[in-house]
Amino acid sequence: MSAPIYVYVSIMWIMIVAGGGLLVTIISPIHIHGFGKFDEFLDSGVKAAIAVTLVVLWIFIMSKAKNWIFHKRIRN
């Protein structure tokens, strides 16, 4: 009876772990050079924009997964 909730929470945790790993391994080493004293500002801005984009993408995916799981449950 509560299996859809466990599936939803499992998907959520998998996405959290994958997103954290992605940010630490790929996004964190990005460095921007060539803008003088604005290097650190641009570097942080790009990383923040990527992180916010990932959060919005994760929310969109979780919303679609929730609708799919629970609408499937309602039909049965």
C-alpha positions in Angstrom: 0.0 0.0 0.0 2.8 2.5 0.8 5.2 1.2 -2.0 4.7 4.3 -4.2 5.8 6.5 -1.3 9.0 4.5 -0.9 9.7 4.6 -4.6 9.2 8.4 -4.6 11.5 8.9 -1.6 14.1 6.5 -3.1 14.1 8.5 -6.4 14.5 11.7 -4.3 17.5 10.4 -2.4 19.2 9.0 -5.5 18.9 12.4 -7.1 20.2 14.2 -4.0 23.3 11.9 -3.9 23.9 12.1 -7.6 23.5 15.9 -7.6 25.9 16.3 -4.7 28.4 14.0 -6.4 28.1 16.0 -9.7 28.6 19.3 -7.9 31.7 18.1 -6.0 33.4 16.2 -8.8 32.6 18.2 -11.9 31.4 21.7 -11.0 33.7 22.4 -8.1 36.9 22.3 -10.1 35.7 24.9 -12.6 37.9 28.0 -12.5 37.5 31.1 -14.7 40.6 33.1 -15.5 41.3 36.2 -17.5 39.0 38.8 -15.9 41.4 40.2 -13.3 39.9 40.8 -9.9 36.5 39.6 -11.2 37.7 36.0 -11.6 36.4 34.8 -8.2 33.1 36.7 -8.6 32.5 35.1 -12.1 33.7 31.8 -10.9 31.2 31.8 -8.0 28.4 33.2 -10.2 28.8 30.4 -12.8 28.9 27.7 -10.1 25.8 29.2 -8.4 23.9 29.4 -11.7 24.7 25.8 -12.4 23.6 24.7 -8.9 20.3 26.7 -9.1 19.6 25.2 -12.6 20.2 21.7 -11.2 17.8 22.4 -8.3 15.1 23.6 -10.7 15.7 20.5 -12.9 15.5 18.2 -9.8 12.2 19.8 -8.7 10.8 19.4 -12.2 11.8 15.8 -12.3 10.4 15.1 -8.9 7.1 16.7 -9.7 6.8 14.6 -12.8 7.7 11.4 -10.9 5.2 12.3 -8.2 2.4 12.8 -10.7 3.3 9.6 -12.5 3.5 7.4 -9.4 0.5 8.7 -7.6 -1.8 9.0 -10.7 -0.8 5.4 -11.5 -1.9 4.5 -8.0 -5.2 6.3 -8.3 -6.1 4.5 -11.5 -5.6 1.1 -9.9 
